[in-house]
Amino acid sequence: MNAEQSKRLGQLLAMGIPLPIAYAIALDPEAAKAGPVAGVQSFVANPDAAIAQFNAVAPPKKRRVSSYNRKYKAAFKKVAPRYKLKSGKWKAGGFRRAVKEAHRIAGGKRK
């Protein structure tokens, strides 16, 4: 959402329009040209177009897992049982020691 769309959303919310509808109108380029009041009227006339525009927003990119992170994850899973009790709880200071050892095995530099 850019600054113009944010401003439009604020205007629509100030007019008392519910957030889901105001959000769809704010993202609709047709309603943007018409202005806030006419935008609401165009939404009422054809809500499917605005809702389709609302649904067309791309989902955020998923982060890419680094090779070091994969190595660390495997090392941590391998080391963790040594620092746990039979009940599955961590021993005193065990989590910290497991993290340090997993970093050492994975080959990372730790401060």
Number of C-alpha atoms within 10 A of each C-alpha: 10 7 8 12 17 14 12 21 23 16 17 23 16 11 12 9 16 11 13 12 19 24 22 21 31 29 23 21 13 16 21 17 10 13 16 19 13 14 23 21 15 19 21 13 10 11 15 12 16 24 18 12 15 18 11 10 10 7 7 6 6 6 6 7 8 9 10 13 14 12 16 21 15 14 19 20 11 12 16 17 15 12 18 17 12 9 6 9 12 17 14 11 10 17 16 13 16 22 17 15 17 22 20 14 15 19 12 14 7 7 3
